Amino acid sequence: RVFLAGAGTQTAALAFGGQSTTIIGNTEEYNGSGWAAGGAMGTGRKALGSAGTQTAGLAFGGSSYTTATEQYGGAAWTAGGVMGTGRSYLAGCGTEVAGLAFGGSTPPTSTGSSVATEEYAGESWTGGGVMANARYNLAGAGTQTAGLAFGGFVPPGPPYDEDKTEEYNGTAWAAGNSLNTARNGL
């Protein structure tokens, strides 16, 4: 499948959502040596953001510019708080109780890019600092108070591929060192 999301560590990871021939809500758990089926998502979606661990995962946004959030408790997904801005192809980082969502593609067309950042506190989303560079199909890493956004797709282009990195301190984004090679779809 493509356009799926993931969370966790090398020996306790999750893969969920995505698209095969159709959009799916399958979850798979990795234990360091093999994959096993996990609980299915409430709503299948692709191009979603993610954060957390195998036993406390977070899925948000995604196809159809949804504002939906789901939380994974190690066996099943349950509904979480609603995002303020629906978007797809966004990035995330952090944990289930201290998550961060940023960037993404916004409606009404797939050429709209977002600078929005939202912080998750386990039940609800609130607005965070605005990114300097609008983009989607970017990558995220770190925590809610030490986040990293890098790469991405910048319409209307060209160039389309982004090399910029931004660092989040829990309040605001600041420029970081650029990637050696600009790219998207990370």
Secondary structure, 3 states (H helix, E strand, C coil): CECCEEEEECCEEEEECCECCCECCCEEEECCCCEEECCCCCCCCCCCEEEECCCCEEEECCHHHCCCEEEECCCCEEECCCCCCCCECCEEEECCCCEEEECCEECCCCCEECCCEEEECCCCEEECCCCCCCCECCEEEEECCEEEEECCECCCCCCCEECCEEEECCCCEEECCCCCCCECCC
